[in-house]
Amino acid sequence: MIEEYKRQKADMTQWMNPSPVKLGGLLGYRSQINEQNRLLPMNEDALLSGFRNRPGVQAWIGEHVGKWLHAAVLTWQNTGNPELRAKIDR
């Protein structure tokens, strides 16, 4: 039944690009502080150690790198910070 519905109804979802959105006010300030004090100083070797030396310190260690990467990419799309982009690409 689900397959039949998929054939009948085209996906109408259109994802928005967050790049043109610029945060201001308190939210923009908090985002900037997060970028400077959390995302940029993060030691990527510590985040990736669970993948390099399995099983890692904690069983859930891989979750942190995913959350950091998600936050870093969304922040980079908003700010265009080349330093953050370089860290993401490493």
mmCIF file as gemmi writes it, N, C-alpha and C atoms, coordinates in Angstrom:
data_model
loop_
_atom_site.group_PDB
_atom_site.id
_atom_site.type_symbol
_atom_site.label_atom_id
_atom_site.label_alt_id
_atom_site.label_comp_id
_atom_site.label_asym_id
_atom_site.label_entity_id
_atom_site.label_seq_id
_atom_site.pdbx_PDB_ins_code
_atom_site.Cartn_x
_atom_site.Cartn_y
_atom_site.Cartn_z
_atom_site.occupancy
_atom_site.B_iso_or_equiv
_atom_site.pdbx_formal_charge
_atom_site.auth_seq_id
_atom_site.auth_asym_id
_atom_site.pdbx_PDB_model_num
ATOM 1 N N . MET Axp A 1 ? 0.82 -1.19 0 1 0 ? 1 A 1
ATOM 2 C CA . MET Axp A 1 ? 0 0 0 1 0 ? 1 A 1
ATOM 3 C C . MET Axp A 1 ? 0.869 1.262 0 1 0 ? 1 A 1
ATOM 4 N N . ILE Axp A 2 ? 1.963 1.241 0.741 1 0 ? 2 A 1
ATOM 5 C CA . ILE Axp A 2 ? 2.855 2.402 0.784 1 0 ? 2 A 1
ATOM 6 C C . ILE Axp A 2 ? 3.485 2.632 -0.584 1 0 ? 2 A 1
ATOM 7 N N . GLU Axp A 3 ? 3.904 1.558 -1.245 1 0 ? 3 A 1
ATOM 8 C CA . GLU Axp A 3 ? 4.507 1.696 -2.575 1 0 ? 3 A 1
ATOM 9 C C . GLU Axp A 3 ? 3.513 2.293 -3.566 1 0 ? 3 A 1
ATOM 10 N N . GLU Axp A 4 ? 2.262 1.886 -3.457 1 0 ? 4 A 1
ATOM 11 C CA . GLU Axp A 4 ? 1.232 2.435 -4.343 1 0 ? 4 A 1
ATOM 12 C C . GLU Axp A 4 ? 1.064 3.929 -4.104 1 0 ? 4 A 1
ATOM 13 N N . TYR Axp A 5 ? 1.076 4.331 -2.847 1 0 ? 5 A 1
ATOM 14 C CA . TYR Axp A 5 ? 0.952 5.756 -2.516 1 0 ? 5 A 1
ATOM 15 C C . TYR Axp A 5 ? 2.143 6.537 -3.066 1 0 ? 5 A 1
ATOM 16 N N . LYS Axp A 6 ? 3.328 5.984 -2.936 1 0 ? 6 A 1
ATOM 17 C CA . LYS Axp A 6 ? 4.527 6.66 -3.438 1 0 ? 6 A 1
ATOM 18 C C . LYS Axp A 6 ? 4.444 6.89 -4.948 1 0 ? 6 A 1
ATOM 19 N N . ARG Axp A 7 ? 3.879 5.94 -5.66 1 0 ? 7 A 1
ATOM 20 C CA . ARG Axp A 7 ? 3.746 6.101 -7.112 1 0 ? 7 A 1
ATOM 21 C C . ARG Axp A 7 ? 2.72 7.172 -7.463 1 0 ? 7 A 1
ATOM 22 N N . GLN Axp A 8 ? 1.721 7.347 -6.629 1 0 ? 8 A 1
ATOM 23 C CA . GLN Axp A 8 ? 0.648 8.295 -6.911 1 0 ? 8 A 1
ATOM 24 C C . GLN Axp A 8 ? 0.996 9.721 -6.518 1 0 ? 8 A 1
ATOM 25 N N . LYS Axp A 9 ? 1.803 9.895 -5.511 1 0 ? 9 A 1
ATOM 26 C CA . LYS Axp A 9 ? 2.062 11.222 -4.948 1 0 ? 9 A 1
ATOM 27 C C . LYS Axp A 9 ? 3.546 11.547 -5.049 1 0 ? 9 A 1
ATOM 28 N N . ALA Axp A 10 ? 3.873 12.575 -5.802 1 0 ? 10 A 1
ATOM 29 C CA . ALA Axp A 10 ? 5.27 13.004 -5.918 1 0 ? 10 A 1
ATOM 30 C C . ALA Axp A 10 ? 5.687 13.734 -4.646 1 0 ? 10 A 1
ATOM 31 N N . ASP Axp A 11 ? 6.946 13.641 -4.331 1 0 ? 11 A 1
ATOM 32 C CA . ASP Axp A 11 ? 7.476 14.34 -3.157 1 0 ? 11 A 1
ATOM 33 C C . ASP Axp A 11 ? 7.464 15.839 -3.417 1 0 ? 11 A 1
ATOM 34 N N . MET Axp A 12 ? 6.762 16.575 -2.575 1 0 ? 12 A 1
ATOM 35 C CA . MET Axp A 12 ? 6.634 18.019 -2.758 1 0 ? 12 A 1
ATOM 36 C C . MET Axp A 12 ? 7.528 18.795 -1.793 1 0 ? 12 A 1
ATOM 37 N N . THR Axp A 13 ? 8.346 18.074 -1.041 1 0 ? 13 A 1
ATOM 38 C CA . THR Axp A 13 ? 9.223 18.733 -0.081 1 0 ? 13 A 1
ATOM 39 C C . THR Axp A 13 ? 10.326 19.487 -0.813 1 0 ? 13 A 1
ATOM 40 N N . GLN Axp A 14 ? 10.513 20.719 -0.429 1 0 ? 14 A 1
ATOM 41 C CA . GLN Axp A 14 ? 11.607 21.51 -0.983 1 0 ? 14 A 1
ATOM 42 C C . GLN Axp A 14 ? 12.442 22.017 0.191 1 0 ? 14 A 1
ATOM 43 N N . TRP Axp A 15 ? 13.651 21.511 0.296 1 0 ? 15 A 1
ATOM 44 C CA . TRP Axp A 15 ? 14.514 21.891 1.402 1 0 ? 15 A 1
ATOM 45 C C . TRP Axp A 15 ? 15.088 23.276 1.16 1 0 ? 15 A 1
ATOM 46 N N . MET Axp A 16 ? 15.106 24.064 2.202 1 0 ? 16 A 1
ATOM 47 C CA . MET Axp A 16 ? 15.642 25.417 2.101 1 0 ? 16 A 1
ATOM 48 C C . MET Axp A 16 ? 17.131 25.416 2.408 1 0 ? 16 A 1
ATOM 49 N N . ASN Axp A 17 ? 17.866 26.217 1.707 1 0 ? 17 A 1
ATOM 50 C CA . ASN Axp A 17 ? 19.285 26.403 1.955 1 0 ? 17 A 1
ATOM 51 C C . ASN Axp A 17 ? 19.43 27.42 3.092 1 0 ? 17 A 1
ATOM 52 N N . PRO Axp A 18 ? 20.092 27.058 4.194 1 0 ? 18 A 1
ATOM 53 C CA . PRO Axp A 18 ? 20.206 27.999 5.313 1 0 ? 18 A 1
ATOM 54 C C . PRO Axp A 18 ? 21.228 29.117 5.092 1 0 ? 18 A 1
ATOM 55 N N . SER Axp A 19 ? 22.014 29.047 4.01 1 0 ? 19 A 1
ATOM 56 C CA . SER Axp A 19 ? 23.07 30.042 3.794 1 0 ? 19 A 1
ATOM 57 C C . SER Axp A 19 ? 22.591 31.485 3.771 1 0 ? 19 A 1
ATOM 58 N N . PRO Axp A 20 ? 21.455 31.817 3.117 1 0 ? 20 A 1
ATOM 59 C CA . PRO Axp A 20 ? 21.05 33.226 3.071 1 0 ? 20 A 1
ATOM 60 C C . PRO Axp A 20 ? 20.505 33.761 4.395 1 0 ? 20 A 1
ATOM 61 N N . VAL Axp A 21 ? 20.24 32.877 5.342 1 0 ? 21 A 1
ATOM 62 C CA . VAL Axp A 21 ? 19.694 33.31 6.626 1 0 ? 21 A 1
ATOM 63 C C . VAL Axp A 21 ? 20.829 33.834 7.501 1 0 ? 21 A 1
ATOM 64 N N . LYS Axp A 22 ? 20.694 35.039 7.982 1 0 ? 22 A 1
ATOM 65 C CA . LYS Axp A 22 ? 21.697 35.615 8.877 1 0 ? 22 A 1
ATOM 66 C C . LYS Axp A 22 ? 21.047 35.863 10.232 1 0 ? 22 A 1
ATOM 67 N N . LEU Axp A 23 ? 21.633 35.287 11.248 1 0 ? 23 A 1
ATOM 68 C CA . LEU Axp A 23 ? 21.085 35.418 12.592 1 0 ? 23 A 1
ATOM 69 C C . LEU Axp A 23 ? 21.55 36.717 13.227 1 0 ? 23 A 1
ATOM 70 N N . GLY Axp A 24 ? 20.646 37.388 13.881 1 0 ? 24 A 1
ATOM 71 C CA . GLY Axp A 24 ? 20.977 38.615 14.592 1 0 ? 24 A 1
ATOM 72 C C . GLY Axp A 24 ? 20.452 38.546 16.012 1 0 ? 24 A 1
ATOM 73 N N . GLY Axp A 25 ? 20.591 39.612 16.73 1 0 ? 25 A 1
ATOM 74 C CA . GLY Axp A 25 ? 20.068 39.689 18.092 1 0 ? 25 A 1
ATOM 75 C C . GLY Axp A 25 ? 20.711 38.681 19.02 1 0 ? 25 A 1
ATOM 76 N N . LEU Axp A 26 ? 19.96 38.276 20.02 1 0 ? 26 A 1
ATOM 77 C CA . LEU Axp A 26 ? 20.467 37.343 21.024 1 0 ? 26 A 1
ATOM 78 C C . LEU Axp A 26 ? 20.82 35.993 20.402 1 0 ? 26 A 1
ATOM 79 N N . LEU Axp A 27 ? 19.977 35.496 19.504 1 0 ? 27 A 1
ATOM 80 C CA . LEU Axp A 27 ? 20.251 34.203 18.875 1 0 ? 27 A 1
ATOM 81 C C . LEU Axp A 27 ? 21.535 34.252 18.044 1 0 ? 27 A 1
ATOM 82 N N . GLY Axp A 28 ? 21.733 35.338 17.303 1 0 ? 28 A 1
ATOM 83 C CA . GLY Axp A 28 ? 22.959 35.494 16.528 1 0 ? 28 A 1
ATOM 84 C C . GLY Axp A 28 ? 24.183 35.579 17.422 1 0 ? 28 A 1
ATOM 85 N N . TYR Axp A 29 ? 24.042 36.288 18.533 1 0 ? 29 A 1
ATOM 86 C CA . TYR Axp A 29 ? 25.138 36.409 19.498 1 0 ? 29 A 1
ATOM 87 C C . TYR Axp A 29 ? 25.491 35.035 20.071 1 0 ? 29 A 1
ATOM 88 N N . ARG Axp A 30 ? 24.469 34.275 20.462 1 0 ? 30 A 1
ATOM 89 C CA . ARG Axp A 30 ? 24.706 32.948 21.045 1 0 ? 30 A 1
ATOM 90 C C . ARG Axp A 30 ? 25.334 31.999 20.018 1 0 ? 30 A 1
ATOM 91 N N . SER Axp A 31 ? 24.906 32.115 18.772 1 0 ? 31 A 1
ATOM 92 C CA . SER Axp A 31 ? 25.481 31.292 17.71 1 0 ? 31 A 1
ATOM 93 C C . SER Axp A 31 ? 26.956 31.631 17.507 1 0 ? 31 A 1
ATOM 94 N N . GLN Axp A 32 ? 27.273 32.908 17.54 1 0 ? 32 A 1
ATOM 95 C CA . GLN Axp A 32 ? 28.664 33.348 17.382 1 0 ? 32 A 1
ATOM 96 C C . GLN Axp A 32 ? 29.525 32.851 18.546 1 0 ? 32 A 1
ATOM 97 N N . ILE Axp A 33 ? 28.998 32.935 19.754 1 0 ? 33 A 1
ATOM 98 C CA . ILE Axp A 33 ? 29.722 32.449 20.936 1 0 ? 33 A 1
ATOM 99 C C . ILE Axp A 33 ? 29.943 30.94 20.831 1 0 ? 33 A 1
ATOM 100 N N . ASN Axp A 34 ? 28.928 30.204 20.369 1 0 ? 34 A 1
ATOM 101 C CA . ASN Axp A 34 ? 29.054 28.759 20.198 1 0 ? 34 A 1
ATOM 102 C C . ASN Axp A 34 ? 30.147 28.423 19.184 1 0 ? 34 A 1
ATOM 103 N N . GLU Axp A 35 ? 30.186 29.18 18.095 1 0 ? 35 A 1
ATOM 104 C CA . GLU Axp A 35 ? 31.211 28.946 17.073 1 0 ? 35 A 1
ATOM 105 C C . GLU Axp A 35 ? 32.61 29.193 17.643 1 0 ? 35 A 1
ATOM 106 N N . GLN Axp A 36 ? 32.792 30.297 18.327 1 0 ? 36 A 1
ATOM 107 C CA . GLN Axp A 36 ? 34.11 30.686 18.835 1 0 ? 36 A 1
ATOM 108 C C . GLN Axp A 36 ? 34.565 29.855 20.038 1 0 ? 36 A 1
ATOM 109 N N . ASN Axp A 37 ? 33.63 29.499 20.926 1 0 ? 37 A 1
ATOM 110 C CA . ASN Axp A 37 ? 34.011 28.852 22.187 1 0 ? 37 A 1
ATOM 111 C C . ASN Axp A 37 ? 33.795 27.346 22.233 1 0 ? 37 A 1
ATOM 112 N N . ARG Axp A 38 ? 33.062 26.799 21.266 1 0 ? 38 A 1
ATOM 113 C CA . ARG Axp A 38 ? 32.803 25.362 21.291 1 0 ? 38 A 1
ATOM 114 C C . ARG Axp A 38 ? 33.23 24.664 19.994 1 0 ? 38 A 1
ATOM 115 N N . LEU Axp A 39 ? 32.757 25.171 18.872 1 0 ? 39 A 1
ATOM 116 C CA . LEU Axp A 39 ? 33.017 24.466 17.613 1 0 ? 39 A 1
ATOM 117 C C . LEU Axp A 39 ? 34.465 24.588 17.155 1 0 ? 39 A 1
ATOM 118 N N . LEU Axp A 40 ? 35.002 25.797 17.151 1 0 ? 40 A 1
ATOM 119 C CA . LEU Axp A 40 ? 36.38 25.989 16.678 1 0 ? 40 A 1
ATOM 120 C C . LEU Axp A 40 ? 37.432 25.37 17.599 1 0 ? 40 A 1
ATOM 121 N N . PRO Axp A 41 ? 37.307 25.489 18.922 1 0 ? 41 A 1
ATOM 122 C CA . PRO Axp A 41 ? 38.346 24.902 19.781 1 0 ? 41 A 1
ATOM 123 C C . PRO Axp A 41 ? 38.274 23.377 19.914 1 0 ? 41 A 1
ATOM 124 N N . MET Axp A 42 ? 37.205 22.745 19.424 1 0 ? 42 A 1
ATOM 125 C CA . MET Axp A 42 ? 37.035 21.306 19.614 1 0 ? 42 A 1
ATOM 126 C C . MET Axp A 42 ? 38.203 20.536 19.006 1 0 ? 42 A 1
ATOM 127 N N . ASN Axp A 43 ? 38.741 19.622 19.772 1 0 ? 43 A 1
ATOM 128 C CA . ASN Axp A 43 ? 39.853 18.775 19.338 1 0 ? 43 A 1
ATOM 129 C C . ASN Axp A 43 ? 39.287 17.607 18.536 1 0 ? 43 A 1
ATOM 130 N N . GLU Axp A 44 ? 39.465 17.647 17.224 1 0 ? 44 A 1
ATOM 131 C CA . GLU Axp A 44 ? 38.889 16.59 16.392 1 0 ? 44 A 1
ATOM 132 C C . GLU Axp A 44 ? 39.55 15.235 16.632 1 0 ? 44 A 1
ATOM 133 N N . ASP Axp A 45 ? 40.786 15.216 17.102 1 0 ? 45 A 1
ATOM 134 C CA . ASP Axp A 45 ? 41.426 13.94 17.426 1 0 ? 45 A 1
ATOM 135 C C . ASP Axp A 45 ? 40.681 13.238 18.556 1 0 ? 45 A 1
ATOM 136 N N . ALA Axp A 46 ? 40.228 13.99 19.541 1 0 ? 46 A 1
ATOM 137 C CA . ALA Axp A 46 ? 39.455 13.403 20.638 1 0 ? 46 A 1
ATOM 138 C C . ALA Axp A 46 ? 38.115 12.879 20.132 1 0 ? 46 A 1
ATOM 139 N N . LEU Axp A 47 ? 37.487 13.623 19.223 1 0 ? 47 A 1
ATOM 140 C CA . LEU Axp A 47 ? 36.205 13.181 18.674 1 0 ? 47 A 1
ATOM 141 C C . LEU Axp A 47 ? 36.346 11.899 17.857 1 0 ? 47 A 1
ATOM 142 N N . LEU Axp A 48 ? 37.447 11.773 17.147 1 0 ? 48 A 1
ATOM 143 C CA . LEU Axp A 48 ? 37.632 10.631 16.246 1 0 ? 48 A 1
ATOM 144 C C . LEU Axp A 48 ? 38.351 9.45 16.883 1 0 ? 48 A 1
ATOM 145 N N . SER Axp A 49 ? 38.81 9.594 18.113 1 0 ? 49 A 1
ATOM 146 C CA . SER Axp A 49 ? 39.591 8.526 18.744 1 0 ? 49 A 1
ATOM 147 C C . SER Axp A 49 ? 38.814 7.218 18.848 1 0 ? 49 A 1
ATOM 148 N N . GLY Axp A 50 ? 37.509 7.29 19.057 1 0 ? 50 A 1
ATOM 149 C CA . GLY Axp A 50 ? 36.694 6.076 19.147 1 0 ? 50 A 1
ATOM 150 C C . GLY Axp A 50 ? 36.617 5.308 17.838 1 0 ? 50 A 1
ATOM 151 N N . PHE Axp A 51 ? 36.82 6.004 16.726 1 0 ? 51 A 1
ATOM 152 C CA . PHE Axp A 51 ? 36.833 5.341 15.421 1 0 ? 51 A 1
ATOM 153 C C . PHE Axp A 51 ? 38.222 4.801 15.096 1 0 ? 51 A 1
ATOM 154 N N . ARG Axp A 52 ? 39.229 5.511 15.545 1 0 ? 52 A 1
ATOM 155 C CA . ARG Axp A 52 ? 40.608 5.107 15.254 1 0 ? 52 A 1
ATOM 156 C C . ARG Axp A 52 ? 41.058 3.948 16.134 1 0 ? 52 A 1
ATOM 157 N N . ASN Axp A 53 ? 40.603 3.924 17.382 1 0 ? 53 A 1
ATOM 158 C CA . ASN Axp A 53 ? 40.989 2.894 18.347 1 0 ? 53 A 1
ATOM 159 C C . ASN Axp A 53 ? 39.73 2.266 18.923 1 0 ? 53 A 1
ATOM 160 N N . ARG Axp A 54 ? 39.157 1.347 18.178 1 0 ? 54 A 1
ATOM 161 C CA . ARG Axp A 54 ? 37.917 0.724 18.633 1 0 ? 54 A 1
ATOM 162 C C . ARG Axp A 54 ? 38.196 -0.232 19.774 1 0 ? 54 A 1
ATOM 163 N N . PRO Axp A 55 ? 37.323 -0.354 20.743 1 0 ? 55 A 1
ATOM 164 C CA . PRO Axp A 55 ? 35.979 0.194 20.792 1 0 ? 55 A 1
ATOM 165 C C . PRO Axp A 55 ? 35.899 1.608 21.334 1 0 ? 55 A 1
ATOM 166 N N . GLY Axp A 56 ? 36.955 2.223 21.687 1 0 ? 56 A 1
ATOM 167 C CA . GLY Axp A 56 ? 36.891 3.586 22.206 1 0 ? 56 A 1
ATOM 168 C C . GLY Axp A 56 ? 36.629 3.607 23.702 1 0 ? 56 A 1
ATOM 169 N N . VAL Axp A 57 ? 36.685 4.789 24.276 1 0 ? 57 A 1
ATOM 170 C CA . VAL Axp A 57 ? 36.5 4.951 25.721 1 0 ? 57 A 1
ATOM 171 C C . VAL Axp A 57 ? 35.064 4.632 26.115 1 0 ? 57 A 1
ATOM 172 N N . GLN Axp A 58 ? 34.109 5.094 25.328 1 0 ? 58 A 1
ATOM 173 C CA . GLN Axp A 58 ? 32.693 4.875 25.604 1 0 ? 58 A 1
ATOM 174 C C . GLN Axp A 58 ? 32.045 4.206 24.395 1 0 ? 58 A 1
ATOM 175 N N . ALA Axp A 59 ? 31.021 3.427 24.624 1 0 ? 59 A 1
ATOM 176 C CA . ALA Axp A 59 ? 30.324 2.76 23.52 1 0 ? 59 A 1
ATOM 177 C C . ALA Axp A 59 ? 29.622 3.761 22.604 1 0 ? 59 A 1
ATOM 178 N N . TRP Axp A 60 ? 29.236 4.897 23.148 1 0 ? 60 A 1
ATOM 179 C CA . TRP Axp A 60 ? 28.468 5.897 22.391 1 0 ? 60 A 1
ATOM 180 C C . TRP Axp A 60 ? 29.354 6.989 21.807 1 0 ? 60 A 1
ATOM 181 N N . ILE Axp A 61 ? 30.647 6.809 21.765 1 0 ? 61 A 1
ATOM 182 C CA . ILE Axp A 61 ? 31.588 7.864 21.396 1 0 ? 61 A 1
ATOM 183 C C . ILE Axp A 61 ? 31.317 8.451 20.005 1 0 ? 61 A 1
ATOM 184 N N . GLY Axp A 62 ? 30.839 7.667 19.054 1 0 ? 62 A 1
ATOM 185 C CA . GLY Axp A 62 ? 30.593 8.161 17.704 1 0 ? 62 A 1
ATOM 186 C C . GLY Axp A 62 ? 29.477 9.184 17.611 1 0 ? 62 A 1
ATOM 187 N N . GLU Axp A 63 ? 28.605 9.215 18.579 1 0 ? 63 A 1
ATOM 188 C CA . GLU Axp A 63 ? 27.492 10.168 18.569 1 0 ? 63 A 1
ATOM 189 C C . GLU Axp A 63 ? 27.99 11.605 18.669 1 0 ? 63 A 1
ATOM 190 N N . HIS Axp A 64 ? 29.04 11.832 19.411 1 0 ? 64 A 1
ATOM 191 C CA . HIS Axp A 64 ? 29.529 13.193 19.604 1 0 ? 64 A 1
ATOM 192 C C . HIS Axp A 64 ? 30.092 13.806 18.332 1 0 ? 64 A 1
ATOM 193 N N . VAL Axp A 65 ? 30.822 13.034 17.554 1 0 ? 65 A 1
ATOM 194 C CA . VAL Axp A 65 ? 31.384 13.577 16.318 1 0 ? 65 A 1
ATOM 195 C C . VAL Axp A 65 ? 30.266 13.933 15.345 1 0 ? 65 A 1
ATOM 196 N N . GLY Axp A 66 ? 29.213 13.155 15.318 1 0 ? 66 A 1
ATOM 197 C CA . GLY Axp A 66 ? 28.076 13.459 14.451 1 0 ? 66 A 1
ATOM 198 C C . GLY Axp A 66 ? 27.371 14.738 14.853 1 0 ? 66 A 1
ATOM 199 N N . LYS Axp A 67 ? 27.182 14.927 16.141 1 0 ? 67 A 1
ATOM 200 C CA . LYS Axp A 67 ? 26.53 16.15 16.627 1 0 ? 67 A 1
ATOM 201 C C . LYS Axp A 67 ? 27.412 17.367 16.373 1 0 ? 67 A 1
ATOM 202 N N . TRP Axp A 68 ? 28.718 17.214 16.589 1 0 ? 68 A 1
ATOM 203 C CA . TRP Axp A 68 ? 29.624 18.338 16.335 1 0 ? 68 A 1
ATOM 204 C C . TRP Axp A 68 ? 29.611 18.692 14.855 1 0 ? 68 A 1
ATOM 205 N N . LEU Axp A 69 ? 29.697 17.673 14.005 1 0 ? 69 A 1
ATOM 206 C CA . LEU Axp A 69 ? 29.733 17.915 12.563 1 0 ? 69 A 1
ATOM 207 C C . LEU Axp A 69 ? 28.443 18.58 12.079 1 0 ? 69 A 1
ATOM 208 N N . HIS Axp A 70 ? 27.312 18.13 12.584 1 0 ? 70 A 1
ATOM 209 C CA . HIS Axp A 70 ? 26.028 18.728 12.208 1 0 ? 70 A 1
ATOM 210 C C . HIS Axp A 70 ? 25.982 20.199 12.608 1 0 ? 70 A 1
ATOM 211 N N . ALA Axp A 71 ? 26.353 20.497 13.837 1 0 ? 71 A 1
ATOM 212 C CA . ALA Axp A 71 ? 26.352 21.891 14.315 1 0 ? 71 A 1
ATOM 213 C C . ALA Axp A 71 ? 27.36 22.736 13.544 1 0 ? 71 A 1
ATOM 214 N N . ALA Axp A 72 ? 28.522 22.171 13.27 1 0 ? 72 A 1
ATOM 215 C CA . ALA Axp A 72 ? 29.564 22.922 12.565 1 0 ? 72 A 1
ATOM 216 C C . ALA Axp A 72 ? 29.146 23.249 11.136 1 0 ? 72 A 1
ATOM 217 N N . VAL Axp A 73 ? 28.536 22.299 10.442 1 0 ? 73 A 1
ATOM 218 C CA . VAL Axp A 73 ? 28.105 22.539 9.06 1 0 ? 73 A 1
ATOM 219 C C . VAL Axp A 73 ? 27.007 23.59 9.018 1 0 ? 73 A 1
ATOM 220 N N . LEU Axp A 74 ? 26.019 23.495 9.91 1 0 ? 74 A 1
ATOM 221 C CA . LEU Axp A 74 ? 24.947 24.499 9.932 1 0 ? 74 A 1
ATOM 222 C C . LEU Axp A 74 ? 25.502 25.883 10.264 1 0 ? 74 A 1
ATOM 223 N N . THR Axp A 75 ? 26.44 25.945 11.189 1 0 ? 75 A 1
ATOM 224 C CA . THR Axp A 75 ? 27.045 27.23 11.549 1 0 ? 75 A 1
ATOM 225 C C . THR Axp A 75 ? 27.864 27.775 10.389 1 0 ? 75 A 1
ATOM 226 N N . TRP Axp A 76 ? 28.643 26.907 9.748 1 0 ? 76 A 1
ATOM 227 C CA . TRP Axp A 76 ? 29.443 27.357 8.605 1 0 ? 76 A 1
ATOM 228 C C . TRP Axp A 76 ? 28.555 27.878 7.476 1 0 ? 76 A 1
ATOM 229 N N . GLN Axp A 77 ? 27.43 27.211 7.226 1 0 ? 77 A 1
ATOM 230 C CA . GLN Axp A 77 ? 26.521 27.683 6.18 1 0 ? 77 A 1
ATOM 231 C C . GLN Axp A 77 ? 25.997 29.074 6.51 1 0 ? 77 A 1
ATOM 232 N N . ASN Axp A 78 ? 25.881 29.374 7.785 1 0 ? 78 A 1
ATOM 233 C CA . ASN Axp A 78 ? 25.38 30.684 8.19 1 0 ? 78 A 1
ATOM 234 C C . ASN Axp A 78 ? 26.468 31.745 8.185 1 0 ? 78 A 1
ATOM 235 N N . THR Axp A 79 ? 27.686 31.375 8.58 1 0 ? 79 A 1
ATOM 236 C CA . THR Axp A 79 ? 28.747 32.377 8.741 1 0 ? 79 A 1
ATOM 237 C C . THR Axp A 79 ? 29.744 32.396 7.59 1 0 ? 79 A 1
ATOM 238 N N . GLY Axp A 80 ? 29.951 31.248 6.951 1 0 ? 80 A 1
ATOM 239 C CA . GLY Axp A 80 ? 30.963 31.161 5.898 1 0 ? 80 A 1
ATOM 240 C C . GLY Axp A 80 ? 32.388 31.24 6.427 1 0 ? 80 A 1
ATOM 241 N N . ASN Axp A 81 ? 32.58 30.974 7.712 1 0 ? 81 A 1
ATOM 242 C CA . ASN Axp A 81 ? 33.888 31.062 8.351 1 0 ? 81 A 1
ATOM 243 C C . ASN Axp A 81 ? 34.859 30.041 7.733 1 0 ? 81 A 1
ATOM 244 N N . PRO Axp A 82 ? 35.923 30.507 7.05 1 0 ? 82 A 1
ATOM 245 C CA . PRO Axp A 82 ? 36.856 29.574 6.402 1 0 ? 82 A 1
ATOM 246 C C . PRO Axp A 82 ? 37.622 28.703 7.405 1 0 ? 82 A 1
ATOM 247 N N . GLU Axp A 83 ? 37.858 29.212 8.593 1 0 ? 83 A 1
ATOM 248 C CA . GLU Axp A 83 ? 38.553 28.426 9.62 1 0 ? 83 A 1
ATOM 249 C C . GLU Axp A 83 ? 37.693 27.235 10.047 1 0 ? 83 A 1
ATOM 250 N N . LEU Axp A 84 ? 36.399 27.471 10.204 1 0 ? 84 A 1
ATOM 251 C CA . LEU Axp A 84 ? 35.493 26.384 10.572 1 0 ? 84 A 1
ATOM 252 C C . LEU Axp A 84 ? 35.369 25.39 9.42 1 0 ? 84 A 1
ATOM 253 N N . ARG Axp A 85 ? 35.31 25.875 8.199 1 0 ? 85 A 1
ATOM 254 C CA . ARG Axp A 85 ? 35.217 24.989 7.028 1 0 ? 85 A 1
ATOM 255 C C . ARG Axp A 85 ? 36.445 24.09 6.942 1 0 ? 85 A 1
ATOM 256 N N . ALA Axp A 86 ? 37.618 24.641 7.191 1 0 ? 86 A 1
ATOM 257 C CA . ALA Axp A 86 ? 38.842 23.838 7.158 1 0 ? 86 A 1
ATOM 258 C C . ALA Axp A 86 ? 38.792 22.739 8.215 1 0 ? 86 A 1
ATOM 259 N N . LYS Axp A 87 ? 38.265 23.057 9.37 1 0 ? 87 A 1
ATOM 260 C CA . LYS Axp A 87 ? 38.156 22.075 10.452 1 0 ? 87 A 1
ATOM 261 C C . LYS Axp A 87 ? 37.147 20.98 10.074 1 0 ? 87 A 1
ATOM 262 N N . ILE Axp A 88 ? 36.057 21.358 9.436 1 0 ? 88 A 1
ATOM 263 C CA . ILE Axp A 88 ? 35.059 20.388 8.976 1 0 ? 88 A 1
ATOM 264 C C . ILE Axp A 88 ? 35.681 19.445 7.949 1 0 ? 88 A 1
ATOM 265 N N . ASP Axp A 89 ? 36.445 19.989 7.028 1 0 ? 89 A 1
ATOM 266 C CA . ASP Axp A 89 ? 37.038 19.19 5.956 1 0 ? 89 A 1
ATOM 267 C C . ASP Axp A 89 ? 38.131 18.244 6.439 1 0 ? 89 A 1
ATOM 268 N N . ARG Axp A 90 ? 38.75 18.552 7.582 1 0 ? 90 A 1
ATOM 269 C CA . ARG Axp A 90 ? 39.791 17.657 8.103 1 0 ? 90 A 1
ATOM 270 C C . ARG Axp A 90 ? 39.143 16.37 8.507 1 0 ? 90 A 1
